[in-house]
Amino acid sequence: MKRIGFLSFGHWSNSPGSKTRSASDVLLQSIDLAVAAEEVGADGAYFRVHHYANQLASPFPLLAAAGAKTSRIELGTGVIDMRYENPLYMAEDAAAADLIAGGRLQLGVSRGSPEQVIDGYRYFGYEAPEGSTMADVARNNTGVFLQVIDGARFAEPNPRPMFANPHPGPLGIQPQSPGLRDRIWWGAGSDSTAVWAAEQGMNLMSSTLKEDESGEPFHVQQRKQIEAFRAAWAEAGHEREPRVSVSRSIFAIVNDMDRAYFGGGQRDESDQFGVIDDFRAVFGRSYAAEPDALIEQLREDEAIAAADTLLLTVPNQLGVDYNAHVLESLLTHVAPALGWR
């Protein structure tokens, strides 16, 4: 069995054919898609977080609303850029949204992806201290976040508070949501950051690209990244089993609309190599084929086989109904043959 969910970038635009013309459209349709995904049997609804763009940005109101409308499906991010976050305020928001959702949040965090602007975090009031980088800031913020959602008490209490304190000694962030600490994921773009995530006791979220570290096919490099993560996890001696997700663009072509969108012309059926954020990266291929062919292609993907969770990147601008169809098609026509259902 494999958990299967969707990952939405949350785009909106006035381009022809877009069913998301505004931020309001994207937010409301994102909630509706989480509901629809739950109804067709998917396991997760995950959302990208991007600043300064016509995309989803502040995740916690969306996660709380989706949590109130659903009952079973996991709700997550992929990923929150920790260069932009006040970890204490984020801890309050995360715990509140998780409580509303009944403990179903799965939060992906990381250093973030390439941005629309130069040093966008500066406008949020954050800069790296002398001698450190913003990657260091992201990791430090993550460390603080992990401590405070795990119940750390650090704030000196007022000897004459407006309301009686619940216990003597330092106070911590409220509310607390039990188990949230075990549901934090690190979006790792390299083998070394995957190892670091394991050492910190975070789950691994691996995307459709990673640093090219060997020249091998993307799915092979990603499988080796997963193996390095699990080895580091075992070495760290954590008591629970970690989770690992990978993201893919996968479309089962089962009707004329699928064929119109994804069945014609030149499709990208091979990995791509390029430079992003000053490092050489490998970008994973997309999959689009009729179910029998798709099943055989996916059997060869070593990273999907190694992961316990698969996130399908969905074209959110095509609307709720079509994306629910994309999920249902894979769950019905592909997943059972691969042993995922």
Residue, then its C-alpha position, 0 to 999 in steps of 0.5 A: m500500500k502507498r499513500i497517494g495525494f495531490l500537490s497543487f502549486g495554486h496558480w491563478s491567471n487570466s490566461p485562456g482556459s484557466k478556471t482560477r482567475s483570482a486568488s479567491d478562486v484558487l483558495l476556494q477551489s483548493i478546499d473543494l479539491a481536498v474534499a473531492a480528493e477525499e471522496v475519490g479515495a486519495d490520502g493527501a492534499y498538499f499545497r505549495v507555498h510561494h511568495y510574491a507570485n500569483q500562487l498560494a502563499s499563506p498556508f495555515p488559513l487554507l489548511a484550517a479551512a480544508g481541515a474543517k471540511t474534510s475528515r480523513i485526508e492528510l493536509g500538508t505543505g510542500v514546502i514552507d520556506m523557513r527563511y520567511e517564518n517567525p518560528l514562534y508565530m508559525a508554531e501557534d498557527a500550525a498547532a491551531a490548524d492541526l487541532i481544527a483538522g484533528g491531527r491530520l497536518q503533514l507540514g513540509v518545510s525547507r530552505g525554499s525554492p527559487e524566488q520571484v524577487i531578489d532576497g525576498y525575505r529581507y522585505f519580511g524583516y529577515e536577514a542572515p547574521e554576519g558569518s551565516t547564510m539564509a540557509d543557516v537561518a532556515r535551519n535555525n528557524t526550523g530547529v526553534f519551530l521543532q522545539v516549541i511545537d514539542g512543548a519547550r518552555f522558555a518564556e519567563p512568566n509575569p509574577r502578576p499575570m492577568f490570568a493565572n498561569p497553568h503551571p509554575g516556571p517558564l511558559g511555552i507556545q500555546p496551543q499545543s497539538p500532540g503528535l505534530r512534531d512527528r509530522i514535520w517533513w524536510g524538503a531535501g534537494s541533495d543527499s546531504t540535506a536528506v541526511w541532515a533531516a534524518e538526524q533532526g528526526m524529520n520525515l523526507m519530502s523529495s520533489t521532482l528535482k534534486e541536485d545532480e550528484s552522479g549524472e545517473p537518471f533522476h529516479v536512481q539518484q532519488r532512490k539513493q537519496i532515500e536510502a541515505f536518509r533511512a540509513a542516517w535515520a537508523e544511525a540516529g536511533h529514532e524510535r519511530e519509522p520515518r515517512v518518505s514522499v516523492s512528487r511526480s506528474i502522472f496522467a492516466i489517459v482514459n478519455d478524450m479530454d485526457r488525450a487532448y490535454f496530455g496525449g498529443g504532441q511531444r511529451d517530456e519522457s526523459d530527465q532534464f539537466g540544468v542549472i538552478d540557484d547556481f547548482r547543477a540539477v536533474f529534473g524528473r520526467s513526466y508520465a502520461a500514457e494509457p493505463d497499461a503503458l503507464i503501469e509498466q513505465l511506473r514499475e521502473d521508477e525506483a524512487i516511487a517504489a522506495a517511498d511510502t507516499l506519492l504526491l501527484t502534481v496537479p494542473n490546478q488551473l484546469g479546475v476541481d472536476y478535472n483534477a478529481h478525475v486525474l486522481e480517480s483515474l490513477l487510483t482506479h486504473v493504475a494503483p491496484a496493478l502496482g500494488w498501491r491499492 
